[in-house]
Amino acid sequence: MLISVINHTNGKISDEDIQAALRAINRQIREDYEPYWHIGGELRLEGKSGSTPSKQNLTDMRGDAVLYLWDAVDVDDALGYHDANNRGVPYGFVFTELAKQLGESWTVTLSHEALEILGDSEVNLLVQGPHPSDSGRTVFHWYEMCDAVQAETYDIDGVEVSNFVLPLYFTGSEEKGGRNDFLGRAYKGKTLRSFGVNPGGYVGYFDPEKGDHDTFSAKGDGVAAKRLKLKSRAKGARRGIRYQRYASQLAKPRK
């Protein structure tokens, strides 16, 4: 998959700095992510049709998907811009101001979004698994590659990138010697369990009993709660809007 990256930060982040980040993230995809997931891709910085976002001018998107670097947190304007130009094209947003509020480098957010757009480009995959806090029930977990470990980062060529889960994470078995995330960090002597969360992370899922989507983070995890609160608007830009559209389509009367 070729992912076009469009710089709409109004000069706050230079194309030169973005190129350095893309080289590191492309290396992450090729050397770290693809050997486990067998899903490849490449990020490429493209031009833009205007100095500022405009719903009237088409973005110079030439790949299979698009990631926007956006210097504001106005999700409505961002979504409107995407839908006016590239409706139906897989997409993601990196809200650089939101990254600052999280105390996170925008390169981590870009890495996070890139890996997740590779894993579930249409944002419509769910995996059956245990309810995060009620072991007697089954729910359908979002197929997200980074949320459960999103507070964890590592360095590639001086660029911070996001940790990510591995395929075994989305299975019901705890295989001896198996790995559920790339870094494999241990907390209180234990590494990440399948469908679990590490400190600072959270998971989203569809609950059939409620007929709605929900999220979960560990009790008392203030870092995760803050991240979830701040990122809820941005996450809605990709996943929430798709589910809103599905719901509106289902609500239409059948002819």
Secondary structure, 3 states (H helix, E strand, C coil): CEEEEEEECCCCCCHHHHHHHHHHHHHHHHHHHHHHHCCCCEEEECCCCCCCCCCCCCCCCCCCEEEEEECCCCHHHHHHHHHHHHCCCCEEEEEHHHHHHHCCCHHHHHHHHHHHHHHCCCCCCEEEEECCCCCCCEEEEECCCCHHHCCCEEEECCEEEECCECHHHHCCCCCCCCCCECCCCCECCECCCCCCCCCCCCEEEEECCCCEEEEECCCCCHHHHHHHHHHHHHHHHHHHHHHHHHHHHHHCCCC
